[in-house]
Amino acid sequence: MRPHDIDLTTAPGAPGALAGTITRALRVGFEVRLTVDVEGQAEPALVVLSRTHARALDLDAGARVWLRPTTGATSVPVLGAASA
């Protein structure tokens, strides 16, 4: 899933949302790139938000968040490693 196709909230309860903790927040121009350790997942999720949205949610490293795909988000299936 693309980082900008992930809906992030600071309150539990959204259907299908996964809980996680922000481990890194990087402000780059008008956007904020978040690295989120998601419970039950080996790899962290990358989330991109506008700086205004991140500021409104008061997001920073250590914050507890819930993630789910945005409406209409496109996902790509995970492909296994090719055998040699």
HELIX and SHEET records of a PDB file:
HELIX    1   1 PRO A    3  ASP A    5  5                                   3    
HELIX    2   2 ARG A   51  LEU A   57  1                                   7    
SHEET    1   A 5 ILE A   6  THR A   9  0                                        
SHEET    2   A 5 ARG A  64  PRO A  69 -1                                        
SHEET    3   A 5 LEU A  18  VAL A  28 -1                                        
SHEET    4   A 5 GLU A  31  VAL A  38 -1                                        
SHEET    5   A 5 ALA A  45  SER A  50 -1                                        
END                                                                             
